[in-house]
Amino acid sequence: MRIAHPFGLTLSMDSAREIARTAIHTPTVEGVSLVVTPNIDHIAMIRRLPALARAYGSAARIVCDGWPVQAYARWCGLPVERVTGCEITSELMRMVPYPSWQRLFFVVDCDRTMEAVRDWAARTGTVCDITIPPFGFERDTGYCARLAETIRRHGTTTLIMAVGAPRSEVFVDTHRALLPPCWAFCVGQAVKIELGLVKRASRRWQAVGLEWLWRLLQEPSRLARRYVTATIGFGRAVVEDQLSNRP
């Protein structure tokens, strides 16, 4: 069955390099251009989290991060490529030196990541600021407003949210009126992978669609239950999508 908008999403045909190049070399003069990278976990969460669904509905670019998402989109008749958050982040962070007007802001998960970003910025001469929000920050309206103001005062043109879904997406979308005009990338652990803090699966594992298994083997206690829940939720989302688009 041909479906123009799988899961109700408008999927981007752009490559990681095209998205990164646009963000780095094209100033955003009005509003926030949100970039999201759905995998099966995100698709499952969209079904039960209205705030995340709204964020996806207002995103400027939606790419197929997970190979099952890409496979389903292709089955629906869309010739989309798989574009991961890791690939976008790698392209973004390797386009140095940046135009003089570029000012990056990183929202990261821990001190180790913050120090690695600082080292990268010093090596590349990049103007950036970094912060570590407290756990559950997305539920603290006052803190989110202050964070958005800090991002605005920095003159941020590229915002990199590296604290995972749905926190990153919900923060950006909910507080977009307080944020400066910028490109906002929700990329999870991709910053840690690019900086060598976390090892990504080899290209061979990626090529056969087993990167999820690699991650599971690295963090079984954290990911096992999530993967089971995500797989069930994704399967239900596919069934619902097919039923809702039945002629």
C-alpha positions in Angstrom: 0.0 0.0 0.0 1.4 3.4 -0.9 1.3 5.8 2.0 2.7 9.3 1.5 3.1 10.0 5.2 4.0 6.9 7.2 2.9 7.3 10.8 1.6 10.7 9.8 5.2 12.0 9.3 6.6 13.9 6.4 10.0 12.2 5.9 12.9 14.1 4.5 14.8 12.9 1.4 17.9 14.9 2.3 21.2 13.2 3.2 23.1 13.8 6.5 25.5 16.1 4.6 22.8 18.1 3.0 21.0 18.7 6.3 24.3 19.6 8.1 25.4 21.9 5.3 22.1 23.7 5.3 22.2 24.3 9.0 25.8 25.4 9.1 25.7 27.7 6.0 22.1 28.9 6.0 21.1 31.2 8.9 17.6 30.6 10.3 15.9 34.0 10.5 12.5 33.0 11.8 11.7 30.4 14.4 13.3 27.1 15.3 14.1 24.5 12.6 13.8 21.2 14.5 15.5 18.1 13.2 14.4 14.7 14.6 15.8 11.2 14.0 13.1 8.5 14.7 13.9 4.9 15.5 11.4 2.3 16.5 11.5 3.5 20.1 10.5 7.0 19.0 7.7 5.7 16.8 6.3 3.7 19.7 6.5 6.8 22.0 4.7 9.0 19.6 1.6 6.8 20.0 1.4 7.5 23.8 3.1 10.9 24.3 1.1 13.8 22.7 3.9 16.3 23.4 6.4 14.2 21.4 3.8 13.8 18.6 3.4 17.6 18.5 7.2 18.0 18.3 7.4 15.6 15.3 4.4 17.4 13.7 6.3 20.7 13.8 9.8 19.4 12.8 11.6 20.9 9.9 13.4 17.6 9.0 12.4 14.0 9.9 14.8 11.3 8.8 14.8 7.5 9.2 17.3 6.8 11.9 16.3 3.2 12.5 16.4 0.7 9.7 13.0 -0.7 10.5 11.6 2.8 10.1 13.3 3.1 6.7 12.2 -0.4 5.6 8.5 0.5 6.4 8.8 3.8 4.6 10.1 2.1 1.5 7.4 -0.6 1.8 5.0 2.4 1.7 6.5 3.5 -1.5 8.9 6.3 -0.4 12.5 6.0 -1.7 14.1 7.3 1.5 17.6 6.5 2.7 18.6 5.8 6.3 20.0 8.9 7.9 21.2 8.5 11.5 21.7 11.0 14.2 25.3 9.8 14.3 25.8 10.7 10.7 24.3 14.1 11.0 26.3 14.9 14.1 29.5 13.7 12.5 28.9 16.0 9.5 28.0 18.9 11.7 31.1 18.6 14.0 33.5 18.1 11.1 32.5 21.1 9.1 34.9 23.3 10.9 35.9 26.0 10.6 32.4 27.4 10.8 31.1 30.8 9.4 31.9 33.6 11.8 28.2 34.1 12.7 27.8 30.5 13.9 27.4 30.0 17.6 26.7 26.4 18.9 25.1 25.4 22.1 25.3 21.8 23.5 22.9 20.3 26.0 24.6 17.2 27.3 24.2 14.5 29.8 27.2 14.5 32.1 30.5 16.2 33.0 32.6 13.7 30.9 30.6 14.7 27.8 30.9 18.4 28.7 34.7 18.2 29.0 35.0 16.3 25.7 32.9 19.0 23.9 35.1 21.8 25.5 38.2 20.0 24.2 36.7 19.7 20.8 35.7 23.4 20.8 39.2 24.5 21.9 40.9 22.4 19.1 38.6 23.7 16.4 38.2 27.3 17.5 34.5 26.9 17.8 32.4 29.4 19.7 30.0 27.3 21.8 28.4 27.0 25.2 27.5 23.8 27.1 25.2 22.9 29.9 24.1 19.8 31.8 20.4 19.9 32.7 19.2 18.0 35.9 17.3 14.7 35.5 13.7 15.4 34.7 14.4 18.9 33.6 11.7 18.8 30.9 9.0 18.7 33.6 10.4 21.8 35.4 8.8 24.7 33.5 10.9 27.3 35.4 14.2 25.6 34.6 13.2 25.1 31.0 12.4 28.8 30.6 15.8 29.7 32.2 17.6 27.3 29.9 15.8 28.7 26.8 16.8 32.2 27.9 20.5 31.1 28.4 20.4 29.6 24.9 19.0 32.8 23.5 21.5 35.1 25.3 24.3 33.0 23.8 23.1 34.0 20.3 22.7 30.3 19.4 22.4 29.5 15.8 22.9 25.7 16.1 21.4 23.9 19.1 22.5 20.3 19.7 20.4 18.4 22.2 22.2 15.3 23.4 20.1 14.2 26.3 17.9 11.6 24.6 14.2 11.3 23.6 11.7 12.5 24.4 13.3 15.1 26.6 15.2 16.9 23.8 12.3 17.0 21.3 9.7 18.1 23.9 11.9 20.8 25.3 12.6 22.4 21.9 9.1 22.2 20.7 7.4 23.3 24.0 9.8 26.3 24.4 10.4 27.2 20.8 8.8 30.7 21.4 11.5 31.4 24.0 14.4 30.1 21.8 16.3 32.1 19.2 16.0 31.4 15.5 18.2 28.4 15.2 18.6 24.8 13.9 17.9 22.4 16.7 19.2 18.8 16.4 18.0 16.0 18.7 20.7 13.4 18.4 20.9 11.5 21.7 24.2 9.7 22.2 25.6 10.8 18.8 27.8 13.5 20.3 29.5 11.0 22.7 30.0 8.6 19.7 31.6 11.4 17.6 33.9 12.4 20.4 35.0 8.8 21.1 33.3 8.4 24.5 31.0 5.6 23.2 32.0 3.1 20.6 29.6 2.7 17.7 29.1 -0.7 15.9 31.3 -1.4 12.9 30.1 -0.7 9.4 29.6 -4.4 8.9 27.1 -4.6 11.8 25.4 -1.4 10.5 25.2 -2.8 7.0 23.3 -5.9 8.1 20.9 -4.0 10.4 22.4 -5.3 13.6 23.5 -2.1 15.2 20.7 -2.5 17.7 22.2 -5.8 18.8 25.6 -4.2 19.2 24.1 -1.6 21.5 22.2 -4.2 23.4 25.4 -6.2 24.1 27.1 -3.0 25.4 24.3 -2.0 27.7 22.0 -5.0 28.3 20.6 -3.9 31.6 19.6 -0.5 30.3 18.4 -1.4 26.8 16.8 -4.9 27.0 13.4 -3.9 28.3 13.4 -0.7 26.2 14.0 -2.8 23.0 11.2 -5.2 23.8 8.7 -2.4 24.6 9.8 -0.5 21.5 9.5 -3.5 19.2 5.9 -4.2 20.4 5.0 -0.5 20.2 6.5 -0.2 16.7 4.6 -3.2 15.5 1.3 -1.8 16.8 2.1 1.6 15.1 2.6 -0.2 11.8 -0.8 -2.0 12.1 -2.6 1.2 13.1 -1.0 3.0 10.2 -2.1 0.4 7.8 -5.6 0.3 9.1 -5.9 4.1 9.1 -4.7 4.3 5.5 -6.8 1.5 4.2 -8.8 2.6 1.0 
